[in-house]
Amino acid sequence: MKNDIITLAHGGGGIRTRNLIKELVLAHLGNPILNQLDDSAVVSFESPDLAFTTDSYVVNPLFFPGGDIGKLCMCGTINDLVMQGAIPKYIGLGLIIEEGFAIADLDKIFGSIAAVSRETGVLVVTGDTKVVEKGRGNGLYINTSGIGVRRPGVSAGISNAKPGNVVIVTGTIGDHGIAVIGKRQGLSFESDLESDVASLDSLISLLFNELVASINVLHDPTRGGVAAGVCDIAESSNVGIELVESHLPIKKAVKGACGLLGFDPLNVANEGKAIVVCSADAAERAISILRTHTLGKNARIIGSVVPDHPGMVLLKTAMGGERIVEVPAGEELPRIC
Amino acid sequence: MKCAVLNLARQDMVRMNKRIEQVYALFAEAKQPLKFMEVCGTHTMAAFRSGLRSLLPERLSLISGPGCPVCVTANDSINKAIAIAGCPDTIVATFGDMIKVPGSTTSLERVRAQGGHVHVVYSPLDALDLARKNPDKRVVFLGVGFETTVPGVAWTIKNSAETGVANFSVLCMHKTMPAAMAALVSAGPIDINGFLCPGHVSVVIGSNAYAFLAEKHKVPCVVAGFEPMDMVGAIEMLLRQIVEGRSSVEIEYSRSVTPEGNLAAQRIIQEVFEPCDAMWRGVGRIPGSGLKIRREYAAFDAELIFSDIAIESDDENPACICGKILRGVKTPYDCALFARQCTPSEPVGACMVSSEGTCAAYYAYAKKRGA
């Protein structure tokens, strides 16, 4: 009998589970800590100041232009740690696999996880696999937890934006959301738009190495896009934020797709971008540092923090008008009007 | 699924500034506060996204009309769609923004969360495709929209008849624009000095459809495109009519709109649909303002196919004054429900359902002023 799909037996804890772990998980991700296969991983840190996060990945489709759920879960977890000024160290993975899932696809996904692990030095040290009956899952769900060591001297936090600060985005916005929805709905865009999914550790390290005292906020604009991200900052810091529409870096293909679907690029998800709020005197240096890195080559100043209208974000529009930017109400929906 | 992409090159900025200056000069000449209604939801959207309102003279206001088809869909239509979504072996296929619109007690979004079969599609053809792929299910497309979307739905119904797709039907909630504008101006006092007539609808129906507004009701009309420059140009043309004491129908969006419109599209609408009365959320019943599927295509009429299902009955909330807000005679602050029972997350009336509706905009700006 061919062993090409996941069956309930793979989650049963018996021989098949063991084989799956050895042949797939350890083959891709093996390291001295994970190889113990003990009930939990024992790790140690050089500093007591840790960042700890958890996240779940339910993306549909599992494979999309520019990445897959494996790359996404690693980068997403790493970025959550990086946004707190931490150096990401260890990740735990919980997989919920739907019966009938192709082992070849699982192999590809573990390959993507391993690639991110190799590039970033972040180790997968613990994990779990469960299999659910056909029809009870979307192929694969992944839950992660991540732990990192906070850099010394970091004061960045979502409530630390101050009037006079400058708002930077590290690259083009909306790429991930449009790439995923394009694949999901079978919309064929003429350009090869790809998700921006990437680990931001090396990019943000460059900023921290030189400007650690000047960075007030780091935030990754994932679901809800840059709009939700800057609104979060304005609300938590109780400051106003003014964005300048003509400064927003947006790819032509994203702008076009948003126009067609009635989306606002500000509301579309990103998976490899950060919003950086820093003091005005450090802004130019921050931009030139970011632009030395491939992930930051389109970094731009997109606005500033103001003392007026605390908690609210305004956008100076391209035609010279002004509008309020709000947290999107729910899922981004294609409009007919 | 059509929104103006707001891009302005530098030379356009210069032209825009000149146009805005023109608007201020003409407004000064008009010597009175003015209210223009942008009838179409896409204009509302474009005005919102470009911040157009903030560039106009303070006493020249743009009010949003009943032209967002999703927002004006009445409770009983939504209730019907919800009831259909609960039927066995049935899939409701809909444009995305419909799923948030509240019915009497729930919405399609909530029904979907509770296991109802609600699919978001991007075109009626996607719904027909869904029917072909699921021959054991009944696929019901929610036909929403004005004359812009109607020809596509008409074509889809014809196509399913010709190709024998028996499990596809349309719950027809289509409405027509001129009848709604007629109802607005004849339903009581209005305080609207000019209409920015919808661009896409007019591509289909032609600008002649608005002649009665200018001739009988003496309200200036300009058909506008959807770029910010189009809208400012149309406002300038409306002001010019007022300053010159005229009321006529003019076309700013001349690259797409003709006085007669698209005759082929008009023919297919007439072939598949016929006029009927329709309920408008926040406005009430408007005679002749809706479309229903003709008897020849009865096999595709979800209204008939699902005529025996139980539907939650409901009237519009009597305290809602959307109708008066739409006519420009009241503001959201005059409404007892505003910001209390009626908020963007729990909207009651049409003007709050759309994030760019008049009430939703007031709600957001009230927050800005700290009110």
Interface residues (C-beta under 8 A of the other chain):
Chain A: Q185 L187 E245 S246 K255 G256 C258 G259 L260 L261 G262 D264 H309 M312 L314 L315 K316 T317 A318 M319 G320 G321 E322 R323 I324 E326 A329 G330 L333 P334 R335 I336 C337
Chain B: M1 K2 C3 A4 V5 L6 N7 L8 M13 M16 N17 C40 G41 T42 M45 F48 R49 S50 G51 L52 R53 S54 L55 G67 C68 P69 V70 F95 G96 D97 I99 K100 E109 V120 Y122 V144 G145 T149 P228 P344 S345 S354 S355 A364 Y365 K367 K368
